[in-house]
Amino acid sequence: MVAFALAALFFLFFCLSARKDRRRFRNAVLLGLTLTALSFALLLQVAVLPHWVSLTVLLFVFAVPTLGALVLGVFLIGNGVTMVRKEGGRPANLLSLLAGLGIFAMAALLVVVRVQGSRLLDGMAATLTLLVVYVSFTFLCFLGYAFLYGRIKVRGDVDHVVLLGAGLVGGDQVPPLLASRLRKGREIYEAQLARGGRPPVLLASGGKGSDEKVAEARAMADWLIERGVPREHVVVEDRSTTTEENMRFSRELMEADDPGYRCVVVTNDFHAFRAAMMARKAGVNGQVLGSPTARYYWPSATIREFVAVFWEHRAVNLGICAALVALGTLATAGTL
């Protein structure tokens, strides 16, 4: 049982950290470390486990990730083609395609290096593999915890429902992506009324872009009012141009209304966890809920969110990557 002590310790840290604040990225890392430690603990027990259990463990630890990576590569390439066809060839829409091609490029590189038998190439491939493993581990931590965070249910009444803006179509029309957020906000509003609570304020947050005729918040407010939300229950925050400003300016309005406010923030599901980290940083007293997103759009959007989170923690991430490169370089030099 000693082999499972490290996994149990990581899990304890995860529970304590998540209980303190569910909006921390370290929760994702602690969850990933828990599962990694558990996998190693199970591997150490393979020799004493029943045969079928041992086979299951080996398949789970080795075969599933390998085959899963290849299946994922095929899926991402297919999704990337769909994204380009439906959304255009902008760089942000190419992320899933590039990720899928990257998986197969990495597999091909490892095969070529194996055939060549060069120690220098072996060292370079090993270094690159270390980097890919680290980035993949971080991504899986992000993905797994983002999924768990998306299952959060907010109990009790809230004072405000903050609706994060997004770009308008034709300069003044609410697109489907933004309409999904507004529908989610209206559902929260109506559910609170249905259980006898006082109506929350729907706070539409979003400024006017250079290519827009009206502020996003104004278009959002009009959309809500046209669908039956009383005008007095809708507030407009029309200064923000980034998610950080959405959070900060919305917090100022909520604090002015009630310093002890309680809120929820609504965005799309792929953006919920990152928005939650921003809300924590901005001092917003509330969790973030996600609204549905078109399935084809979700993979690229999720990868984009991960890249942003990875870069936001660049001091740590780039430091670890540099250490891995140095380790691989030293190991390669030692074999020449």
C-alpha positions as CSV (number, residue, x, y, z in Angstrom):
1,M,0.0,0.0,0.0
2,V,3.0,2.3,0.4
3,A,3.1,2.6,-3.4
4,F,-0.3,4.4,-3.3
5,A,0.8,6.9,-0.6
6,L,2.1,9.5,-3.1
7,A,-1.1,9.3,-5.1
8,A,-3.2,9.7,-1.9
9,L,-1.0,12.7,-0.9
10,F,-1.5,14.4,-4.2
11,F,-5.2,13.7,-4.0
12,L,-5.4,15.3,-0.6
13,F,-3.6,18.4,-1.8
14,F,-6.0,18.5,-4.7
15,C,-9.1,18.3,-2.5
16,L,-7.8,21.0,-0.1
17,S,-6.8,23.3,-3.0
18,A,-10.1,22.8,-4.9
19,R,-12.1,23.4,-1.7
20,K,-10.2,26.7,-1.0
21,D,-10.8,28.0,-4.6
22,R,-12.0,25.9,-7.6
23,R,-10.7,28.5,-10.0
24,R,-6.9,27.8,-9.6
25,F,-4.9,26.1,-12.4
26,R,-2.9,24.3,-9.7
27,N,-6.0,22.2,-9.1
28,A,-5.6,20.8,-12.6
29,V,-1.9,20.0,-12.1
30,L,-2.6,18.3,-8.8
31,L,-5.3,16.2,-10.4
32,G,-2.9,15.2,-13.1
33,L,-0.2,14.3,-10.7
34,T,-2.7,12.2,-8.7
35,L,-3.6,10.2,-11.7
36,T,0.0,9.9,-12.8
37,A,1.1,8.7,-9.4
38,L,-1.8,6.2,-9.3
39,S,-0.7,4.8,-12.7
40,F,2.9,4.3,-11.5
41,A,1.6,2.7,-8.2
42,L,-0.5,0.2,-10.2
43,L,2.4,-0.6,-12.4
44,L,4.5,-1.5,-9.3
45,Q,1.8,-3.9,-8.3
46,V,1.4,-5.7,-11.6
47,A,3.5,-8.7,-10.5
48,V,1.2,-9.4,-7.6
49,L,-2.1,-8.6,-9.1
50,P,-4.4,-11.2,-10.8
51,H,-3.6,-11.8,-14.4
52,W,-6.6,-10.1,-15.8
53,V,-6.1,-7.1,-13.6
54,S,-2.4,-6.8,-14.6
55,L,-3.4,-7.0,-18.3
56,T,-5.9,-4.3,-17.8
57,V,-3.4,-2.0,-16.0
58,L,-0.8,-2.5,-18.8
59,L,-3.3,-1.8,-21.5
60,F,-4.6,1.3,-19.7
61,V,-1.1,2.7,-19.0
62,F,0.6,1.9,-22.3
63,A,-1.8,0.7,-25.1
64,V,-4.6,3.2,-24.5
65,P,-2.4,6.3,-24.7
66,T,-0.6,5.1,-27.8
67,L,-3.7,4.1,-29.7
68,G,-5.6,7.0,-28.3
69,A,-3.0,9.5,-29.7
70,L,-3.3,8.0,-33.2
71,V,-7.1,8.1,-33.0
72,L,-6.9,11.7,-31.7
73,G,-4.6,12.7,-34.6
74,V,-7.1,11.4,-37.1
75,F,-10.0,13.2,-35.3
76,L,-8.1,16.5,-35.1
77,I,-7.2,16.5,-38.7
78,G,-10.8,15.8,-39.7
79,N,-12.0,18.5,-37.3
80,G,-9.5,20.9,-38.7
81,V,-10.8,20.4,-42.2
82,T,-14.3,21.0,-40.9
83,M,-13.2,24.2,-39.2
84,V,-11.6,25.6,-42.3
85,R,-14.6,24.8,-44.4
86,K,-17.1,26.4,-41.9
87,E,-15.1,29.1,-40.3
88,G,-12.4,30.0,-42.8
89,G,-8.6,29.6,-42.8
90,R,-7.7,32.1,-40.1
91,P,-4.8,30.9,-37.9
92,A,-7.0,30.3,-34.9
93,N,-9.1,27.9,-37.0
94,L,-6.1,25.8,-37.9
95,L,-5.1,24.7,-34.4
96,S,-6.9,21.4,-34.4
97,L,-5.5,20.6,-37.9
98,L,-2.0,21.5,-36.9
99,A,-2.2,19.5,-33.7
100,G,-3.4,16.4,-35.6
101,L,-0.6,16.8,-38.1
102,G,1.9,17.3,-35.3
103,I,0.9,14.0,-33.7
104,F,1.7,12.1,-36.9
105,A,4.8,14.1,-37.6
106,M,6.1,13.2,-34.1
107,A,5.3,9.5,-34.7
108,A,7.1,9.6,-38.1
109,L,10.1,11.3,-36.6
110,L,10.5,8.6,-33.9
111,V,10.3,5.9,-36.6
112,V,12.9,7.6,-38.8
113,V,15.3,8.2,-35.8
114,R,14.9,4.5,-34.9
115,V,15.8,3.4,-38.4
116,Q,18.8,5.8,-38.7
117,G,20.5,4.7,-35.5
118,S,22.3,8.0,-35.0
119,R,23.1,8.8,-31.3
120,L,22.8,12.5,-32.1
121,L,19.4,12.1,-33.7
122,D,18.4,9.8,-30.8
123,G,19.3,12.5,-28.3
124,M,17.5,15.2,-30.2
125,A,14.4,13.0,-30.5
126,A,14.6,12.2,-26.8
127,T,14.7,15.9,-26.0
128,L,11.8,16.7,-28.2
129,T,9.9,13.8,-26.7
130,L,10.4,15.2,-23.2
131,L,9.0,18.5,-24.3
132,V,6.0,16.9,-26.0
133,V,5.3,14.7,-22.9
134,Y,5.4,17.8,-20.7
135,V,3.2,19.9,-22.9
136,S,0.8,16.9,-23.4
137,F,0.7,16.3,-19.6
138,T,-0.1,20.0,-19.0
139,F,-2.8,19.9,-21.7
140,L,-4.4,16.8,-20.3
141,C,-4.4,18.4,-16.8
142,F,-6.1,21.4,-18.3
143,L,-8.6,19.4,-20.3
144,G,-9.5,17.0,-17.4
145,Y,-10.0,19.7,-14.8
146,A,-11.8,22.0,-17.2
147,F,-14.3,19.1,-17.8
148,L,-14.8,18.7,-14.0
149,Y,-15.1,22.5,-13.5
150,G,-17.8,22.5,-16.2
151,R,-19.9,20.1,-14.0
152,I,-20.1,22.7,-11.2
153,K,-23.6,23.6,-10.1
154,V,-24.1,26.9,-8.3
155,R,-26.5,26.5,-5.4
156,G,-28.7,29.2,-4.0
157,D,-29.6,32.6,-5.5
158,V,-27.2,35.0,-7.0
159,D,-27.5,38.8,-7.3
160,H,-26.0,39.2,-10.8
161,V,-25.5,37.0,-13.9
162,V,-22.5,38.4,-15.8
163,L,-22.7,37.7,-19.6
164,L,-19.4,38.0,-21.3
165,G,-19.6,39.6,-24.8
166,A,-18.3,38.3,-28.1
167,G,-18.0,39.8,-31.6
168,L,-21.2,40.8,-33.4
169,V,-22.3,39.8,-36.9
170,G,-22.8,42.7,-39.3
171,G,-21.8,45.1,-36.6
172,D,-25.0,44.9,-34.6
173,Q,-26.4,41.3,-34.6
174,V,-25.9,38.7,-32.0
175,P,-24.2,35.6,-33.5
176,P,-25.0,32.0,-32.5
177,L,-21.9,31.7,-30.2
178,L,-23.0,34.8,-28.2
179,A,-26.7,33.8,-28.3
180,S,-25.8,30.6,-26.5
181,R,-24.4,32.6,-23.6
182,L,-27.5,34.8,-23.5
183,R,-29.8,31.8,-23.5
184,K,-27.9,30.3,-20.6
185,G,-28.1,33.6,-18.7
186,R,-31.8,33.8,-19.3
187,E,-32.2,30.2,-18.1
188,I,-30.5,31.1,-14.8
189,Y,-32.7,34.2,-14.5
190,E,-35.9,32.2,-15.1
191,A,-34.9,29.3,-12.8
192,Q,-34.2,31.7,-9.9
193,L,-37.6,33.3,-10.4
194,A,-39.3,29.9,-10.6
195,R,-38.0,28.8,-7.2
196,G,-39.3,32.0,-5.6
197,G,-36.0,33.9,-5.5
198,R,-35.7,37.6,-6.3
199,P,-34.7,38.3,-9.9
200,P,-31.0,38.6,-10.5
201,V,-29.6,41.4,-12.6
202,L,-28.4,40.3,-16.0
203,L,-25.2,42.3,-16.6
204,A,-24.2,42.3,-20.3
205,S,-20.5,43.1,-20.6
206,G,-18.8,44.1,-23.8
207,G,-17.5,47.2,-25.5
208,K,-17.7,48.4,-29.1
209,G,-15.1,47.0,-31.5
210,S,-13.6,48.9,-34.4
211,D,-15.8,47.0,-36.9
212,E,-19.0,47.2,-34.8
213,K,-21.9,49.7,-35.0
214,V,-22.9,49.3,-31.4
215,A,-21.4,48.0,-28.2
216,E,-21.7,44.3,-27.8
217,A,-23.4,44.8,-24.4
218,R,-26.0,47.0,-26.0
219,A,-26.8,44.3,-28.6
220,M,-26.9,41.7,-25.9
221,A,-29.2,43.7,-23.7
222,D,-31.6,44.3,-26.7
223,W,-31.6,40.6,-27.4
224,L,-32.6,39.8,-23.8
225,I,-35.3,42.5,-23.6
226,E,-36.8,41.4,-27.0
227,R,-37.2,37.9,-25.5
228,G,-39.1,38.9,-22.4
229,V,-36.5,40.0,-19.8
230,P,-37.7,43.2,-18.1
231,R,-35.6,46.2,-19.0
232,E,-35.1,47.1,-15.4
233,H,-33.4,43.7,-14.8
234,V,-30.7,44.3,-17.5
235,V,-27.6,46.4,-16.9
236,V,-25.1,47.3,-19.6
237,E,-21.3,47.4,-19.1
238,D,-20.0,48.8,-22.5
239,R,-16.4,49.8,-21.8
240,S,-14.5,46.5,-21.8
241,T,-12.5,45.2,-24.8
242,T,-10.9,42.1,-23.2
243,T,-12.1,39.4,-20.9
244,E,-9.9,40.9,-18.1
245,E,-11.8,44.2,-18.5
246,N,-15.1,42.3,-18.6
247,M,-14.3,41.0,-15.2
248,R,-12.9,44.2,-13.7
249,F,-15.5,46.6,-14.9
250,S,-18.4,44.2,-14.1
251,R,-17.0,43.7,-10.6
252,E,-17.0,47.5,-10.1
253,L,-20.7,47.7,-11.1
254,M,-21.6,44.8,-8.8
255,E,-19.7,46.2,-5.9
256,A,-21.4,49.6,-6.3
257,D,-24.8,47.9,-6.2
258,D,-24.0,45.6,-3.3
259,P,-20.5,45.2,-1.8
260,G,-21.6,41.7,-0.6
261,Y,-22.9,40.6,-4.0
262,R,-22.8,37.0,-5.2
263,C,-22.7,36.3,-8.9
264,V,-22.2,33.8,-11.7
265,V,-20.4,34.5,-14.9
266,V,-21.6,33.0,-18.2
267,T,-19.4,32.3,-21.2
268,N,-19.1,29.3,-23.6
269,D,-18.1,26.0,-22.2
270,F,-14.6,25.9,-23.8
271,H,-13.8,29.2,-22.2
272,A,-15.3,28.6,-18.7
273,F,-12.2,27.4,-16.8
274,R,-9.9,30.1,-18.2
275,A,-12.5,32.7,-17.5
276,A,-12.8,31.4,-14.0
277,M,-9.1,31.9,-13.5
278,M,-9.5,35.5,-14.8
279,A,-12.4,36.0,-12.5
280,R,-10.3,34.9,-9.5
281,K,-7.5,37.2,-10.5
282,A,-9.9,40.2,-10.9
283,G,-11.5,39.5,-7.5
284,V,-14.9,38.6,-8.8
285,N,-17.0,36.8,-6.2
286,G,-18.5,34.0,-8.3
287,Q,-18.0,30.9,-10.3
288,V,-18.2,30.7,-14.1
289,L,-20.7,28.6,-16.0
290,G,-20.4,27.5,-19.6
291,S,-23.0,27.5,-22.3
292,P,-23.1,24.9,-25.2
293,T,-20.8,25.3,-28.2
294,A,-21.1,23.7,-31.6
295,R,-19.2,20.4,-31.5
296,Y,-17.0,21.2,-34.5
297,Y,-15.9,24.5,-33.0
298,W,-15.0,23.0,-29.6
299,P,-11.6,21.3,-30.3
300,S,-9.8,24.3,-31.9
301,A,-11.3,26.7,-29.3
302,T,-10.2,24.4,-26.4
303,I,-6.6,24.2,-27.8
304,R,-6.6,28.0,-28.2
305,E,-7.7,28.3,-24.5
306,F,-4.9,26.0,-23.4
307,V,-2.3,27.9,-25.4
308,A,-3.4,31.1,-23.7
309,V,-3.3,29.5,-20.2
310,F,0.2,27.9,-21.0
311,W,1.4,31.4,-22.0
312,E,-0.1,33.1,-18.9
313,H,2.1,30.8,-16.8
314,R,5.0,31.1,-19.1
315,A,7.6,31.8,-16.4
316,V,7.1,28.3,-15.0
317,N,6.3,26.5,-18.2
318,L,9.2,28.0,-20.2
319,G,11.5,27.4,-17.3
320,I,10.6,23.7,-17.2
321,C,10.9,23.4,-21.0
322,A,14.4,25.0,-20.8
323,A,15.4,22.6,-18.0
324,L,14.2,19.6,-20.2
325,V,16.2,20.9,-23.2
326,A,19.3,21.3,-21.0
327,L,18.8,17.8,-19.6
328,G,18.4,16.3,-23.1
329,T,21.5,18.2,-24.3
330,L,23.6,17.0,-21.5
331,A,22.5,13.4,-21.9
332,T,23.2,13.6,-25.7
333,A,26.6,15.1,-25.1
334,G,27.4,12.3,-22.7
335,T,26.7,9.6,-25.2
336,L,28.8,11.1,-28.1
